[in-house]
């Protein structure tokens, strides 16, 4: 019984990593026209997604996106928590995580 429990503890990190959405890559850009400019991601396939702030505790909120804006024009990798459609911006992504590619 103890042996089985120890194996579960060893495998737990890898199981949790498989449950997380995969990392995607793109370039941080601005989307929209003044005064409706918003942060977005241009993916490798040419698609541009506006970034929608996440609800508190569910991903990157407005404050985190403000810090991320410093990386404008740079390549980032991100995990999407979900997607939404907007009549103004089209397809939007809600980010779970994002970091600059170095």
QUICORQUI-V603545 format. One record per residue. RES is the residue in one letter. PHI is phi in whole degrees, -180 to 180 (none if undefined). OMEGA is omega in radians with two decimals (NA if undefined). D_FIRST is the distance of its C-alpha to the first C-alpha in whole Angstrom. Layout:
res={RES,RES}
phi={PHI,PHI}
omega={OMEGA,OMEGA}
d_first={D_FIRST,D_FIRST}
This chain:
res={X,X,X,X,X,X,X,X,X,X,X,X,X,X,X,X,X,X,X,X,X,X,X,X,X,X,X,X,X,X,X,X,X,X,X,X,X,X,X,X,X,X,X,X,X,X,X,X,X,X,X,X,X,X,X,X,X,X,X,X,X,X,X,X,X,X,X,X,X,X,X,X,X,X,X,X,X,X,X,X,X,X,X,X,X,X,X,X,X,X,X,X,X,X,X,X,X,X,X,X,X,X}
phi={none,-68,-62,-64,-64,-67,-65,-64,-66,-70,-84,-56,-59,-70,-67,-67,-66,-71,-79,-75,-63,-71,-74,-121,-123,-174,-108,-77,-134,-99,-122,97,-118,-57,-94,-101,-77,-139,-73,-148,-127,-100,-79,-63,-84,95,-71,-117,-116,-74,-101,-99,-62,-84,-69,-53,79,-117,150,-78,-89,-58,-65,-67,-67,-64,-68,-68,-58,-61,-93,-52,90,-100,-78,-129,-119,-149,-118,-87,-86,177,-131,-148,-111,-125,-67,-91,-103,80,-74,-120,-117,-106,-89,-86,-147,-155,-152,-71,-82,-110}
omega={-3.13,3.11,3.13,3.14,3.13,3.09,3.11,3.10,3.12,-3.09,-3.05,3.13,-3.14,3.09,3.11,3.12,3.12,-3.12,-3.13,3.08,-3.11,3.06,3.03,-3.12,3.08,3.12,-3.14,-3.09,3.00,-3.09,3.08,3.14,3.14,0.11,-3.08,3.14,-3.09,3.09,-3.14,3.13,3.02,-3.12,-3.13,-3.14,3.11,3.13,3.11,3.14,3.01,-3.14,3.09,3.09,3.12,3.02,-3.10,3.09,-3.09,-3.14,-3.11,3.13,-3.08,3.14,3.13,3.10,3.10,3.08,-3.13,-3.12,3.11,-3.11,-3.11,-3.12,-3.14,3.08,3.09,2.94,-3.02,3.00,-3.12,3.05,3.14,-3.14,3.11,3.07,-3.14,3.11,-3.11,-3.01,-3.08,-3.10,3.11,3.10,3.03,-3.03,3.03,3.13,3.03,3.08,3.14,3.06,-3.14,NA}
d_first={0,4,5,5,6,9,10,11,13,15,16,17,20,21,20,22,25,25,26,29,32,34,36,40,43,46,49,50,53,55,56,59,62,63,63,60,58,54,52,50,49,50,48,49,50,53,51,51,49,50,47,47,45,42,41,40,37,36,38,41,43,47,47,44,47,50,48,47,51,52,50,53,54,50,48,44,41,39,37,38,37,39,43,46,49,52,56,57,55,53,50,48,44,42,40,37,37,40,41,44,44,45}
